[in-house]
Amino acid sequence: MTYLKGYVDHIRFRNEDNGYTVLSLDVDGDEETVVGLFPFLNEGEYISMEGDYVDHPVHGPQFQMRTYEIVAPDDIDSMERYLGSGAIKGIGPALAKRITKKFKMDTFRVIEEEPERLAEVKGISEKKARAIAVEFSEKQEMRQAMMFLSGYGINNNLAVKIYKEYGDHLYTIIQENPYKMTDDIAGVGFKIADEIAKKVGIGSNSDYRIISGIFYTLMRALNEGHVFLPKHILCRNAAHILGVTPEDIEEHLLEMMIDRKIVIEEDKETRVYAASQYHMEVNTARMLLDLNIHYDISVSEVETMIAMIEENEQITFAEKQKEAIHAVAEDSIVILTGGPGTGKTTTINGMIQYFEHEGLDIRLAAPTGRAAKRMTEATGYQAMTIHRLLEINGEADKERDLRKGATMFERNAGNPLETDVIIIDEMSMVDLYLMNALLQAMVPGTRLVIVGDSNQLPSIGAGNVLKDMIASEQFKVVELNQIFRQEEGSHIVRNAHLIHQGRPVELDNKSRDFFFLQRNNIQDVLGVLVYLVRDKLPGYVHAKPYDIQVLTPMRKGELGVERLNQVMQQYLNPPSDEKKEKEVAFGLFREGDKVMQIKNNYQLEWEMRNSKGFTVDKGVGVFNGDMGIITEINDYTEKITVLFDETKEVQYAYANLDELELAYAVTIHKSQGSEYPAVVMPILSGPRVLFHRNLLYTGVTRARNCLTIVGDRNMLFSMIQNVNEQRRYTTLAYRLNQIANESNEDGMDEFGL
Ligand SMILES: Nc1ncnc2c1ncn2[C@@H]1O[C@H](COP(=O)(O)OP(=O)(O)OP(=O)(O)O)[C@@H](O)[C@H]1O
């Protein structure tokens, strides 16, 4: 054990999560490298340590700290050094010299006790003197607060946020109601607050705990897609999470309603909403109804236009396709829906020509980058993601946003989109949150064309916007039902429609694009999957193995995403001396791996470079379901670089790797809105709640050129018969009708009826 004392000259590296730091220490003019956990240390501080000298194989000799203490500088030089180090805003080396020259050994006492005297020094006004004193004492307070918070296992990053939010009050908040942090601080959820509460000794029946737990239960439901929960389910789930009785939960609901944290609505069932969700739904419904305007236009003129478009395109539109073009001429909100190959894109092209002819300005968007790219290719018109259309600014944090209603888009009610028409494709993937944001950026008079397949699974995020809008019967809906692609010989399309109708698919393998391979056990299924993806299909569909997607209903189990990814990684991207690896909780990432972002990150930065490596575009936002390839793992910078869509480069700090997952296999749910040249689906066995018709339909329709199902025929047929999809708790359709009826009644009132 050795003792060492000196000034922190330079902090070379710090892991902000655990405080691990590498620093240069000035020991009487000699530089020493010191490593250890120093979460709260600043440059310019004077420390005294116990530790050992070790010889690091790469970095050479260094001092490994065991314990340390920040000691108040006790000589004039040290004080000058600390003040001039940049630790105190507004004081540089020259000023530090003047201050210490004036007050000598008394310097720190003067700053703390008689700060006004600082103004005696040349260059310090009275105002600046006060600012220096505040900064000086804040530094001390902050360090003290961090020490206190670390006692509850709170890391440095979070501690800074807590300190900045609460200042001195943090001690009372932590000790009396740590759950308050879940409202105020992004990154503190119920789980973290509950851990702290347990350490503080707050009982499991505390009111704060129960209220926070109820809110947490609603937020969990939100993550599963529900906008509200029926009261009895909320009470049951929250009671389970909190380890109390459903009666304990029910008792607190009224109070939460009075505090406007939740909204309770009595209807056939009693519904409980987080207040933010309730208002979002109401606003969405209102804005939709306000936008929905009917125009009286000449039908024959539109007919003439359609004939002209048909002539231009050398196409004869089906009746429904014509109806859709009439619809967009007459109504400012139109929903165009239909299964695969029913001519939706062709109809969009017809609509675009109509709008262009009318001299209207058109914007195209889709919920994912992939869908936007496909839309661009199919229409020849530049399409973008809805996030980009709304000019995401990357400043706000989503969680906090949802609660506080701030906006994270440059385009909003105060700065709406300036266009005449917005066409959104793949609408089934748009959740309530995004729809609400889009509508806020639209002014009445703007037309909205919504295109999608309402039989796809609902959005990953909460809500069921497309289906609810259709169910409300408040908008013009055109459903395309003639299948064109089938006539071109696609069995994928034909079978998708059979699945949708609940009829058995043809499994005779006489098709060129739809195959079924009966395999009866997991090992055989796995063997075939690897063979298909690695060896057989790339040649068949003229694609790389990475373009062939394994889709599975489940996350867990031998044929779930997690296990399949490990197996596929082993075969498609095996270990190699040239490829760096990074261990993570589930296993490891390797350079060359196919990965997926698994949550929306509105702040993550991306860059696009040209072939010479120059940045040509950059922005923020990487979203749930985006797929890419790991191009670099760098242990020195502790970052992984991922290339998304072959163009966008994103860097992930090691601390954020939980946002990434291997993506050789993904759940069918996550594959929504994407299309792949070839899809392979293991369907062998699994829980009935997952193996339902819509899931199969969504999986099958993801395949563009080739689909292979491997597994059990009986399971496949029972999946087609199983329509018991889990209910999504949303009330947008109800809300639309409710608001529409209210305004009709208001209208009648005006006429005295
Ligand atoms: N009226 C029509 N007459 C002849 N062929 C048509 C017609 N409408 C569409 N098609 C053809 O049918 C095929 C599928 O059409 P389209 O791509 O527009 O459908 P979609 O609904 O967008 O399909 P998906 O969602 O699967 O991409 C295309 O090859 C298209 O050229």
The ligand as a Gaussian input file, in Angstrom:
#p B3LYP/6-31G(d) Opt

LIG

0 1
 N      -55.647000      -1.487000     -62.408000
 C      -54.611000      -2.305000     -62.581000
 N      -54.509000      -3.040000     -63.706000
 C      -53.474000      -3.876000     -63.904000
 N      -52.492000      -4.073000     -63.030000
 C      -52.525000      -3.394000     -61.886000
 C      -53.579000      -2.479000     -61.583000
 N      -53.377000      -1.964000     -60.371000
 C      -52.239000      -2.521000     -59.924000
 N      -51.728000      -3.370000     -60.824000
 C      -50.483000      -4.172000     -60.704000
 O      -50.598000      -5.023000     -59.585000
 C      -49.363000      -5.121000     -58.919000
 C      -49.555000      -4.728000     -57.459000
 O      -49.965000      -3.368000     -57.418000
 P      -49.424000      -2.351000     -56.325000
 O      -47.962000      -2.504000     -56.171000
 O      -49.983000      -1.044000     -56.688000
 O      -50.196000      -2.950000     -55.099000
 P      -49.982000      -2.698000     -53.542000
 O      -51.307000      -2.843000     -52.923000
 O      -49.245000      -1.449000     -53.343000
 O      -49.135000      -3.946000     -53.188000
 P      -48.112000      -4.160000     -51.986000
 O      -48.731000      -3.574000     -50.769000
 O      -47.998000      -5.621000     -51.945000
 O      -46.877000      -3.454000     -52.446000
 C      -48.398000      -4.225000     -59.641000
 O      -47.599000      -4.988000     -60.493000
 C      -49.288000      -3.297000     -60.440000
 O      -48.681000      -2.891000     -61.623000

